Structure formats: C-alpha cells, structure tokens
C-alpha cells in the first residue's frame, strides 16, 4: 500500500504544481522576431521577419559533425524559465506558402506551456487558445523532462498568411527549454529507401485486425504509398522531423497501435535517425527474427530485440510499455546514445554497471522486474542526469541493499526516482545538484543529509527517517516537500516562499506551526500528536486543502480554508 500511495502522491503533486503555475501571471513581454534569434539560420535571401519554407533541423553525422544540408535550422534555447515567465516570438508567413509548420518543445527540470496564435490573434493575456487548425499534443511528460508539439497544416498556413505569435510560458520548476521550429516545404519528401523501410514496418506491424490507431488506419496508407501528395508525407507528419535530404532525424510512433511479431529490423535503414520513440506498442521478438541482422550467437532475448538499433546513430531511445523482457545487456550501449526510456516493461535481472556509466545521461527503468543490488563502484565516469528505477514489480522485482554513496555524490545527477524498492540503511547524501529526488517507500532510515539548494520536488514519505526535519527556508525553489509516514521529531521548520505542497503527516513533530508561505496550496500535518498552538489566526492564503487532525491544536479552523480536516 505504501508503494501505491507514493505513486498517487507524486502524480498529485505534479498536477498541483501545474495548476499553480498556470495561475501565476506576469506582465506580458514585448514580442521578439523569431527570425532574429541567434539559433535561427534561414535559407539564402530571406524576407525580413518571414519564416520561409525549407527550415529543417540540422543533421549530425555519427562523429558529431554537421552533415550535408546543415545550413538552415531554427531553435530557441532558454537556459531557465521561471514559473509564469513568458516569452513571445513572432514570424511572418507569406500568402500561398507551400509548407508545413512543426514546433517541438522539450523541457527539462520543470514544465513549460507552448501556444501558437494565428494572425487574427495577438498572443496576449486575453487569448485562451491557439486558434482553429492548430494541432497540439504532449507526447511525453515526467518530472524529469517533457515534450510537446504543435503543428499547422499546409492548407491552414496558406489560408492564414500574416504574423504568427509563439508563446512560451513556465508552468512549474525552472526548466531548461529548447524549441525546434521546422517548415518543411513542398519539395521535401521522405527518402525513397527510408520510405520503403517504413512501408515494410507498417506492413509487418499493422496487419492485426485490432490495429485501429491513426498511424495504421490513416497516416501510413497515405504517407507510405509509392506516390502520395506531399502534405501527407511522413516528413510533414508531426512530431516527425526530417533533414534537408529527406532523411528521418526524429521518428515518433508512440501509441501507434503497432503489434509486431518480431522487432522491426527495417528500422536499421534509417541511417540519420537521432531520436526514436516506439513507446506504447507491442514489440515482441525472438532470436530467429533478428539473427540475420547480427551474428548467430544466442544472447538474451532483450539483447536481440535492441541489437537492431545498435546499428543506428540514435541518441534518444524511447521503448516504454512495449513488452520488452529479459535481462539488460551492455551491448545495447553505443557511444552516441544518451537517453534510454525502457520503463513499464518486463525487464528482469540486475542493473549492470555499464547502464550507469558514460555515455548514458538519462536512464528510465521504472515499473519493470529488476532486482538485486546496485553497483557500488561504477560512478567515477558517470554522466547520469536522470535516473528512474522506481516501483519494480513484486514479487519478482525489487532493488535491495544500500543506495550507493557514489551514485548519490554525482554532481551531474538532477533527477532521481528510486521509489518503492527495498533498500536498506541510510542515505549517504542527496545529489548536490538534484532538482527532483524521490525515495518514497524505500525502507530507508536515519537522519537526512543536507538537501541541495536547487531542489524543486522531493518525496521522502513512507520510510523510517528520524531526527529533525532539515532546514527548508534556504531552498528557494522548493515547491513540494513530502515526508509523511516517517519518524521526524521536533518542530516544523520555517518554510520556503515557493512551497506549494507540504505533507509532514504521521511523524512525531511537536510545537507550533511556522508562518505559511503564500504559495501553499496543500498542507497535511495530521497525526503528529505533538503539534499545538492556536490556529484560529493562521494565515492560509490560497490554501485549498488543510489537514490538521490528531494533534493538539486549539481554536477554530480558519474559514478561508476551502477544505480542511
């Protein structure tokens, strides 16, 4: 029960932080011209302020150098976006433009919102939507990173020439934001060899009678026919992105309804692919299906399923919820690949040291069947930024032993989720630059080490931590502190001004409550027994939920608390 409670609490916290961020307003900024941004390189002889056809992402060769066709490309890079901070970017679209518009936003360390306003809108405070004809969606969202995209069809662009406004707003945390803007023109279509490969994937994996997702029923028949209209081409189908030569750089078939009896080895034909997302499909395979791709030895099943991809320059690999099984194998590591999203599968065995070392930067293995202990001495060359190993399925899964001190000492580590495992002992440290730190329901004990200054969200609930609650007021970015179900003692310390969610229930706290920060939305300090004092004058601000039961408070609950216990 503690494990499932931790998951629900984490989801609730993220939702509350998003709602809080959405209600935070700042003065509307002066729009900037997108085409004047330093990372927006346009084709020769551009019309000032106009975003022309043919702006596509820069392709990189396998050695990291810029490949052919890399003279154009348009990105916006924001090293930090505060809650409520808004940036406006404007660009012109000429009448009868023959192009698509695809905008992809990636945020790390928080969440950001993106809107696009047609020429009839201003992007100002009174606007509430992006206008008709704009397709927008979030394809991936977690505490560590998120991705969203929006697109405008060629017909909609042609019918609505004029000045467009792109609005970026910080929702929660202080994320690093990168936005890629692409305008593939009518002359850009998928390379013939890659078209044949993708058609083979569709034929192999869309044959099921249950294949009712749009990719199999609508997109693939139109985009992968030998002759098709350019607006339906895969290079114009968001959030996919192609380079100037028609080679796929980013392919997203997330939740596409694929059901593959073997892992689609045809993907090895996509020689420029840097990002691949097949999450939410059924990708089952066995050795005989891929033996022709690599060798004739008999490694583990999951190793064979991923060997197809070792031949690609893929830097980001997303295969969550694809029914992958078997143990991990170091042969899936390549020099270029930095992101591995393999959560919600049936991967078993231990976590090998290679998965925690360079060049891996983001590793997501939550909700699998991993077990055993984590390597103790494998972190000297680690470049980990995000590590998610939480909630391994029982009874087969469940990590144990100590949380390695070397892992917790990593300067690079920003996001940690180890929740719902069966570790033992104390925490040697919290990573010095951690932004998100979740060790809920991990069987940990002892006093807490110092918390890092940049911490945004931390979940320590359902353990046996003891001693005093660490100082929180010196953590200016802390928005969620979950520490319920421990053995903390003494008074509740001064709270930081940005704190929105506080759970210190079921501890041994005593004394009076500190002043509540104005950002606080949810506070639960119930079942501490020792908390006391008159609460009738408590300044609750915008507090929506207040839980004070099973303590020794006096006075009435403030009437301005909309929900209290």
C-alpha positions as CSV (number, residue, x, y, z in Angstrom):
1,X,0.0,0.0,0.0
2,X,2.8,2.4,0.8
3,X,4.2,2.0,-2.7
4,X,0.9,2.7,-4.5
5,X,0.3,5.7,-2.2
6,X,3.7,7.1,-3.1
7,X,2.8,6.9,-6.8
8,X,-0.5,8.6,-6.4
9,X,1.1,11.3,-4.2
10,X,3.7,12.1,-6.8
11,X,1.1,12.4,-9.6
12,X,-1.0,14.6,-7.4
13,X,2.0,16.9,-6.6
14,X,2.8,17.3,-10.3
15,X,-0.8,18.1,-11.1
16,X,-1.0,20.7,-8.3
17,X,2.3,22.3,-9.4
18,X,1.0,22.6,-12.9
19,X,-2.3,24.2,-11.8
20,X,-0.4,26.6,-9.6
21,X,2.0,27.6,-12.4
22,X,-1.0,28.1,-14.7
23,X,-2.5,30.6,-12.3
24,X,0.7,32.7,-12.0
25,X,0.7,35.7,-14.3
26,X,3.4,38.1,-15.1
27,X,3.5,41.2,-17.2
28,X,3.2,40.5,-20.9
29,X,6.6,40.8,-22.6
30,X,7.5,42.6,-25.8
31,X,7.5,40.1,-28.7
32,X,10.8,39.2,-30.4
33,X,11.2,38.3,-34.0
34,X,11.8,34.5,-34.3
35,X,14.0,35.0,-37.4
36,X,16.3,37.3,-35.4
37,X,17.2,34.7,-32.8
38,X,20.9,33.6,-32.9
39,X,20.0,29.9,-33.5
40,X,17.6,30.6,-36.3
41,X,19.5,30.2,-39.6
42,X,17.4,30.6,-42.7
43,X,17.9,29.7,-46.3
44,X,19.7,32.4,-48.5
45,X,17.9,35.7,-49.3
46,X,15.2,35.5,-46.7
47,X,12.4,38.1,-46.5
48,X,12.9,40.0,-43.2
49,X,10.8,38.6,-40.4
50,X,9.3,35.9,-42.6
51,X,9.7,32.2,-41.8
52,X,10.2,30.6,-45.3
53,X,9.8,27.0,-46.4
54,X,12.8,24.8,-46.1
55,X,13.7,25.5,-42.5
56,X,14.6,22.0,-41.1
57,X,16.7,20.6,-38.2
58,X,20.4,20.3,-38.7
59,X,21.5,16.8,-39.3
60,X,24.6,15.5,-37.5
61,X,27.0,12.8,-38.7
62,X,27.8,9.9,-36.4
63,X,31.1,11.7,-35.4
64,X,29.0,14.7,-34.2
65,X,29.9,17.0,-37.1
66,X,27.3,18.8,-39.2
67,X,26.2,16.6,-42.1
68,X,25.1,17.7,-45.6
69,X,22.2,20.1,-45.7
70,X,23.0,21.7,-42.4
71,X,23.0,25.3,-43.3
72,X,19.5,26.0,-42.1
73,X,17.7,25.3,-38.9
74,X,15.8,27.3,-36.2
75,X,15.8,26.7,-32.5
76,X,15.0,28.7,-29.4
77,X,17.1,27.9,-26.3
78,X,16.2,29.2,-22.8
79,X,18.6,28.1,-20.1
80,X,16.0,28.7,-17.4
81,X,12.3,29.5,-17.5
82,X,10.7,30.6,-14.2
83,X,7.1,29.9,-13.2
84,X,4.9,32.4,-15.0
85,X,7.7,33.8,-17.1
86,X,6.5,34.4,-20.7
87,X,8.4,34.8,-24.0
88,X,6.7,35.8,-27.3
89,X,8.2,35.1,-30.7
90,X,6.7,36.4,-33.9
91,X,7.2,35.4,-37.5
92,X,5.5,36.0,-40.8
93,X,4.0,33.6,-43.2
94,X,3.6,34.6,-46.9
95,X,0.4,34.1,-48.9
96,X,0.2,30.7,-50.7
97,X,3.1,29.3,-48.7
98,X,3.7,25.7,-49.7
99,X,5.0,24.3,-46.4
100,X,4.0,22.7,-43.1
101,X,4.8,24.1,-39.7
102,X,6.0,21.8,-36.9
103,X,7.1,23.2,-33.5
104,X,8.6,20.8,-30.9
105,X,9.2,21.9,-27.3
106,X,11.4,20.0,-24.8
107,X,11.7,21.0,-21.2
108,X,14.0,19.6,-18.5
109,X,13.8,20.4,-14.8
110,X,10.2,21.6,-14.9
111,X,7.3,22.1,-17.3
112,X,6.5,24.7,-19.9
113,X,3.5,25.6,-21.9
114,X,3.5,26.5,-25.6
115,X,0.8,28.2,-27.6
116,X,0.7,29.4,-31.2
117,X,-1.6,32.2,-32.3
118,X,-2.8,32.8,-35.8
119,X,-2.6,36.3,-37.4
120,X,-6.1,37.1,-36.1
121,X,-4.9,36.6,-32.5
122,X,-2.3,38.6,-30.5
123,X,-1.0,36.0,-28.1
124,X,-1.8,38.4,-25.4
125,X,-3.4,37.8,-22.0
126,X,-6.9,37.8,-23.4
127,X,-6.3,34.9,-25.7
128,X,-7.2,31.5,-24.4
129,X,-6.3,29.1,-27.2
130,X,-4.2,28.6,-30.3
131,X,-6.9,29.0,-32.8
132,X,-8.6,26.6,-35.2
133,X,-6.4,24.4,-37.4
134,X,-3.6,24.0,-34.9
135,X,-2.9,20.5,-33.7
136,X,-1.2,20.4,-30.3
137,X,-0.3,17.5,-28.0
138,X,2.1,16.4,-25.3
139,X,3.9,13.2,-26.3
140,X,5.9,12.7,-23.1
141,X,5.6,14.1,-19.6
142,X,7.5,13.3,-16.4
143,X,9.1,15.1,-13.5
144,X,12.5,14.9,-15.3
145,X,11.6,16.0,-18.8
146,X,8.7,16.6,-21.0
147,X,8.0,17.1,-24.7
148,X,5.1,18.7,-26.5
149,X,4.5,19.7,-30.1
150,X,2.1,21.7,-32.2
151,X,1.6,21.8,-36.0
152,X,-0.2,23.8,-38.6
153,X,-1.2,22.1,-41.9
154,X,-0.1,23.4,-45.3
155,X,-3.7,24.3,-46.1
156,X,-4.2,26.3,-42.9
157,X,-0.9,28.2,-43.4
158,X,-1.9,29.0,-47.0
159,X,-5.3,30.3,-45.8
160,X,-3.9,32.4,-43.0
161,X,-0.9,34.4,-44.1
162,X,0.4,37.1,-41.8
163,X,2.1,37.5,-38.4
164,X,2.0,34.4,-36.1
165,X,2.9,34.6,-32.4
166,X,4.5,31.7,-30.5
167,X,4.1,32.0,-26.7
168,X,6.3,30.1,-24.2
169,X,5.4,30.1,-20.5
170,X,6.9,28.5,-17.5
171,X,4.5,26.2,-15.6
172,X,6.5,24.7,-12.8
173,X,10.1,24.4,-11.6
174,X,12.8,26.3,-13.5
175,X,13.1,24.2,-16.7
176,X,15.7,24.4,-19.4
177,X,13.8,24.8,-22.6
178,X,14.6,24.0,-26.2
179,X,12.2,24.7,-29.1
180,X,12.7,23.4,-32.6
181,X,10.8,25.1,-35.4
182,X,10.6,23.4,-38.8
183,X,8.9,24.4,-42.1
184,X,9.4,21.5,-44.5
185,X,8.4,22.7,-48.0
186,X,6.5,21.0,-50.8
187,X,9.7,19.8,-52.3
188,X,10.7,17.8,-49.2
189,X,9.6,14.2,-49.0
190,X,10.9,11.1,-47.3
191,X,14.0,9.5,-49.0
192,X,12.9,6.5,-51.2
193,X,15.0,4.0,-49.3
194,X,13.5,5.1,-46.0
195,X,10.0,5.2,-47.4
196,X,10.4,1.5,-48.4
197,X,11.7,0.7,-44.9
198,X,8.8,2.4,-43.2
199,X,6.3,0.8,-45.5
200,X,7.7,-2.6,-44.6
201,X,7.4,-1.7,-40.9
202,X,3.7,-0.8,-41.4
203,X,3.1,-4.0,-43.4
204,X,4.7,-6.1,-40.7
205,X,3.1,-4.4,-37.6
206,X,-0.3,-3.0,-38.8
207,X,-1.7,-6.3,-40.1
208,X,-3.6,-7.0,-36.9
209,X,-7.4,-6.7,-37.0
210,X,-7.1,-4.7,-33.8
211,X,-4.8,-2.1,-35.4
212,X,-7.2,0.8,-35.2
213,X,-4.8,3.6,-34.2
214,X,-4.5,6.6,-36.7
215,X,-1.0,5.6,-37.8
216,X,-2.1,2.2,-39.2
217,X,-5.5,3.3,-40.4
218,X,-4.9,6.8,-41.8
219,X,-1.3,8.0,-41.7
220,X,0.6,5.0,-43.1
221,X,-1.7,4.3,-46.1
222,X,-1.4,8.0,-47.2
223,X,2.2,8.7,-46.3
224,X,3.9,5.5,-47.3
225,X,2.2,4.9,-50.7
226,X,4.8,4.9,-53.6
227,X,3.0,8.1,-54.9
228,X,1.4,10.4,-52.5
229,X,0.6,14.1,-52.0
230,X,3.4,16.0,-50.3
231,X,1.3,17.3,-47.3
232,X,0.7,13.6,-46.3
233,X,4.4,12.7,-46.4
234,X,6.0,11.5,-43.2
235,X,8.3,14.5,-43.2
236,X,5.2,16.7,-42.8
237,X,3.6,14.5,-40.1
238,X,4.3,15.8,-36.7
239,X,6.2,15.4,-34.5
240,X,8.5,13.6,-37.0
241,X,11.3,15.7,-38.3
242,X,13.4,15.2,-41.5
243,X,16.7,16.8,-42.6
244,X,17.1,18.7,-45.9
245,X,17.7,15.4,-47.8
246,X,14.5,13.7,-46.6
247,X,16.2,11.5,-44.0
248,X,14.3,11.0,-40.8
249,X,16.0,12.6,-37.8
250,X,13.2,12.1,-35.3
251,X,10.6,9.3,-35.6
252,X,7.7,9.1,-33.2
253,X,5.3,6.1,-33.4
254,X,4.2,6.4,-29.8
255,X,0.9,4.6,-29.2
256,X,0.6,3.9,-32.9
257,X,-1.2,0.6,-32.5
258,X,1.8,-1.5,-33.8
259,X,1.8,-5.2,-33.0
260,X,5.0,-6.7,-34.3
261,X,5.6,-10.4,-34.1
262,X,9.3,-9.6,-34.5
263,X,11.2,-6.4,-33.7
264,X,11.1,-4.3,-37.0
265,X,14.7,-4.7,-38.3
266,X,13.8,-2.4,-41.2
267,X,14.4,0.5,-38.8
268,X,18.1,-0.1,-39.4
269,X,17.7,1.5,-42.8
270,X,17.1,4.9,-41.1
271,X,20.7,5.9,-41.2
272,X,20.3,9.5,-39.9
273,X,17.8,8.8,-37.1
274,X,18.8,10.6,-33.9
275,X,15.5,10.1,-31.9
276,X,13.2,7.0,-31.9
277,X,10.0,6.7,-29.9
278,X,8.1,3.4,-30.2
279,X,6.6,3.5,-26.7
280,X,3.1,2.1,-26.2
281,X,3.3,-0.6,-28.9
282,X,3.7,-4.4,-28.8
283,X,7.3,-5.1,-29.9
284,X,7.8,-8.8,-29.3
285,X,10.8,-10.7,-30.8
286,X,12.9,-13.8,-30.6
287,X,16.4,-14.7,-31.8
288,X,15.4,-16.2,-35.1
289,X,13.7,-13.0,-36.2
290,X,16.9,-10.9,-35.9
291,X,19.6,-13.4,-36.4
292,X,20.2,-12.1,-39.9
293,X,20.9,-8.7,-38.5
294,X,23.7,-9.5,-36.2
295,X,25.6,-12.8,-35.7
296,X,24.5,-16.2,-34.8
297,X,25.2,-16.5,-31.1
298,X,22.4,-16.8,-28.6
299,X,22.4,-13.8,-26.2
300,X,19.4,-12.8,-24.1
301,X,16.1,-12.0,-25.6
302,X,16.0,-8.3,-24.8
303,X,19.6,-8.0,-26.1
304,X,18.5,-9.3,-29.5
305,X,15.5,-7.0,-29.6
306,X,17.7,-4.0,-29.1
307,X,20.6,-5.1,-31.3
308,X,18.8,-3.9,-34.4
309,X,19.0,-0.4,-33.0
310,X,22.8,-0.6,-32.3
311,X,23.4,0.0,-36.0
312,X,21.6,3.4,-35.9
313,X,23.0,6.7,-34.7
314,X,20.0,7.0,-32.3
315,X,20.9,9.3,-29.4
316,X,17.5,9.1,-27.7
317,X,15.6,5.7,-27.5
318,X,12.1,5.5,-26.1
319,X,10.7,2.0,-25.7
320,X,8.5,2.2,-22.6
321,X,5.5,-0.1,-22.4
322,X,6.5,-2.3,-25.4
323,X,6.5,-5.7,-23.6
324,X,10.3,-6.0,-23.6
325,X,11.6,-8.7,-21.3
326,X,14.8,-10.5,-20.3
327,X,17.8,-9.0,-18.6
328,X,19.7,-5.9,-19.6
329,X,22.9,-6.4,-21.6
330,X,25.8,-3.9,-22.0
331,X,25.8,-4.4,-25.8
332,X,22.8,-2.1,-26.1
333,X,25.1,0.8,-25.1
334,X,26.6,2.8,-28.0
335,X,29.0,5.8,-27.9
336,X,26.3,8.2,-29.2
337,X,23.2,7.0,-27.3
338,X,22.5,9.1,-24.2
339,X,18.8,8.5,-23.4
340,X,17.2,5.1,-22.6
341,X,13.5,5.1,-21.8
342,X,12.7,1.4,-21.1
343,X,10.1,1.8,-18.3
344,X,6.9,-0.2,-17.9
345,X,8.2,-3.4,-19.4
346,X,9.2,-6.9,-18.1
347,X,13.0,-6.4,-18.0
348,X,14.5,-8.6,-15.2
349,X,17.8,-9.2,-13.5
350,X,20.2,-6.7,-12.1
351,X,21.2,-3.2,-13.3
352,X,24.7,-3.6,-14.9
353,X,27.4,-1.0,-14.2
354,X,27.5,-0.1,-17.9
355,X,24.0,1.4,-17.7
356,X,25.1,3.8,-15.1
357,X,28.3,5.0,-16.8
358,X,29.2,7.3,-19.7
359,X,27.8,8.0,-22.2
360,X,24.4,7.3,-20.6
361,X,22.7,10.5,-19.4
362,X,19.1,9.6,-18.9
363,X,18.0,6.1,-17.8
364,X,14.4,5.2,-17.2
365,X,13.8,1.7,-16.0
366,X,10.8,2.1,-13.6
367,X,8.0,-0.4,-13.4
368,X,10.0,-3.4,-14.5
369,X,11.1,-6.6,-12.7
370,X,14.6,-5.6,-11.8
371,X,16.1,-7.0,-8.6
372,X,19.4,-7.3,-6.7
373,X,21.7,-4.5,-5.6
374,X,23.0,-1.5,-7.5
375,X,26.7,-1.5,-8.3
376,X,28.8,0.2,-5.6
377,X,31.8,1.4,-7.5
378,X,30.8,2.4,-11.0
379,X,30.3,6.1,-10.9
380,X,33.7,7.7,-11.5
381,X,33.0,8.2,-15.2
382,X,29.2,8.5,-14.9
383,X,27.4,11.3,-16.8
384,X,23.9,10.5,-15.4
385,X,21.5,13.4,-15.4
386,X,18.3,11.4,-14.8
387,X,17.8,8.0,-13.1
388,X,14.4,6.3,-12.6
389,X,14.4,2.9,-11.1
390,X,11.3,3.2,-9.0
391,X,8.4,0.7,-8.4
392,X,9.8,-2.6,-9.6
393,X,7.1,-5.1,-9.8
394,X,6.8,-7.6,-6.9
395,X,7.3,-10.4,-6.2
396,X,9.9,-10.8,-9.0
397,X,11.3,-7.3,-8.8
398,X,12.6,-5.0,-6.1
399,X,16.0,-3.5,-5.7
400,X,17.8,-4.1,-2.4
401,X,20.9,-3.3,-0.4
402,X,22.3,0.2,0.2
403,X,21.8,3.1,-2.1
404,X,25.4,3.5,-3.4
405,X,27.2,6.6,-2.0
406,X,29.0,7.1,-5.3
407,X,25.7,7.4,-7.1
408,X,24.4,10.0,-4.5
409,X,27.6,12.0,-4.8
410,X,27.2,12.6,-8.6
411,X,27.3,16.3,-9.5
412,X,25.6,15.7,-12.8
413,X,22.5,13.9,-11.3
414,X,19.5,16.2,-11.4
415,X,16.5,13.7,-11.3
416,X,16.3,10.6,-9.1
417,X,13.4,8.3,-8.6
418,X,14.1,5.1,-6.6
419,X,10.7,4.9,-5.0
420,X,9.0,1.6,-4.0
421,X,12.1,-0.5,-3.6
422,X,13.6,-2.4,-0.6
423,X,16.8,-0.7,0.1
424,X,18.5,-0.7,3.5
425,X,20.4,1.6,5.7
426,X,20.8,5.4,5.5
427,X,21.2,7.9,2.7
428,X,24.8,8.9,2.5
429,X,23.9,12.1,0.6
430,X,21.4,13.8,-1.7
431,X,23.0,14.6,-5.0
432,X,24.4,18.1,-4.7
433,X,22.5,19.5,-7.8
434,X,19.3,17.4,-7.5
435,X,16.1,19.0,-8.7
436,X,13.7,16.1,-8.2
437,X,14.5,13.5,-5.5
438,X,12.1,10.6,-4.8
439,X,13.0,7.8,-2.4
440,X,9.5,7.2,-1.0
441,X,8.7,3.7,0.4
442,X,12.3,2.6,0.1
443,X,12.8,1.2,3.7
444,X,15.4,3.8,4.5
445,X,16.2,5.1,8.0
446,X,18.4,7.5,10.0
447,X,18.7,11.2,9.8
448,X,18.6,13.1,6.5
449,X,21.7,14.6,4.9
450,X,21.6,18.2,3.8
451,X,19.2,19.0,1.0
452,X,20.6,20.7,-2.1
453,X,19.7,24.3,-2.8
454,X,18.2,23.8,-6.2
455,X,15.7,21.1,-5.0
456,X,12.2,21.5,-6.6
457,X,10.3,18.4,-5.6
458,X,11.3,15.8,-3.0
459,X,9.4,12.7,-1.8
460,X,10.7,11.0,1.3
461,X,7.4,9.5,2.5
462,X,6.8,6.0,3.9
463,X,10.3,5.4,5.3
464,X,11.8,5.4,8.8
465,X,13.7,8.7,8.6
466,X,14.3,10.3,12.1
467,X,15.7,13.4,13.7
468,X,14.7,16.9,12.8
469,X,13.2,18.0,9.5
470,X,16.1,19.6,7.7
471,X,16.1,23.4,7.2
472,X,13.8,24.2,4.3
473,X,13.8,28.0,4.2
474,X,17.1,28.1,2.4
475,X,15.7,26.2,-0.6
476,X,14.2,29.0,-2.7
477,X,12.9,26.7,-5.5
478,X,11.3,24.0,-3.3
479,X,7.6,23.6,-4.3
480,X,6.8,20.2,-2.9
481,X,8.1,18.5,0.3
482,X,6.5,15.1,1.0
483,X,7.8,13.5,4.2
484,X,4.7,11.7,5.6
485,X,5.0,8.4,7.3
486,X,8.4,8.7,9.0
487,X,9.7,9.4,12.5
488,X,10.8,13.0,12.2
489,X,10.8,14.9,15.6
490,X,10.9,18.4,16.9
491,X,9.3,21.5,15.3
492,X,8.3,22.1,11.7
493,X,11.0,24.5,10.4
494,X,10.5,27.8,8.6
495,X,9.0,27.1,5.2
496,X,10.4,28.4,1.9
497,X,8.3,31.1,0.0
498,X,7.7,28.9,-3.2
499,X,6.4,25.9,-1.3
500,X,3.0,24.7,-2.7
501,X,2.6,21.2,-1.3
502,X,3.6,20.1,2.2
503,X,3.0,16.6,3.7
504,X,4.5,16.0,7.1
505,X,1.7,13.8,8.4
506,X,2.3,10.7,10.6
507,X,5.5,11.8,12.2
508,X,6.5,12.8,15.7
509,X,6.5,16.6,15.2
510,X,5.9,19.0,18.1
511,X,5.5,22.7,18.7
512,X,3.6,25.3,16.9
513,X,3.2,25.8,13.1
514,X,5.5,28.2,11.3
515,X,4.1,31.0,9.1
516,X,2.6,29.6,5.9
517,X,4.1,30.7,2.6
518,X,1.7,32.5,0.3
519,X,2.1,29.8,-2.5
520,X,1.0,27.0,-0.3
521,X,-2.0,25.0,-1.8
522,X,-2.0,21.7,0.2
523,X,-0.8,21.2,3.7
524,X,-1.1,17.9,5.7
525,X,0.4,17.8,9.2
526,X,-2.2,15.4,10.6
527,X,-1.4,12.6,13.1
528,X,1.7,14.1,14.7
529,X,0.0,14.3,18.2
530,X,2.6,16.9,19.4
531,X,1.8,19.8,17.2
532,X,0.0,22.5,19.2
533,X,-1.0,26.2,19.4
534,X,-3.9,28.4,18.5
535,X,-4.7,28.1,14.8
536,X,-7.6,30.5,14.6
537,X,-5.4,33.3,13.3
538,X,-3.5,31.1,10.8
539,X,-2.9,32.9,7.5
540,X,-3.9,30.4,4.9
541,X,-3.5,32.5,1.8
542,X,-4.7,30.4,-1.2
543,X,-4.6,27.1,0.7
544,X,-7.1,24.7,-0.8
545,X,-6.6,21.7,1.4
546,X,-5.6,21.7,5.1
547,X,-5.3,18.6,7.3
548,X,-4.6,19.2,11.0
549,X,-6.3,16.2,12.7
550,X,-4.9,14.1,15.5
551,X,-2.8,16.9,17.0
552,X,-3.2,19.2,20.0
553,X,-4.2,22.5,18.3
554,X,-6.7,24.9,19.8
555,X,-9.0,27.4,18.3
556,X,-11.1,27.1,15.2
557,X,-10.0,26.2,11.7
558,X,-9.7,29.4,9.5
559,X,-12.9,29.9,7.5
560,X,-10.9,30.8,4.4
561,X,-9.5,27.2,4.2
562,X,-11.8,25.7,1.5
563,X,-11.2,22.2,2.5
564,X,-10.0,21.2,6.0
565,X,-9.8,18.3,8.4
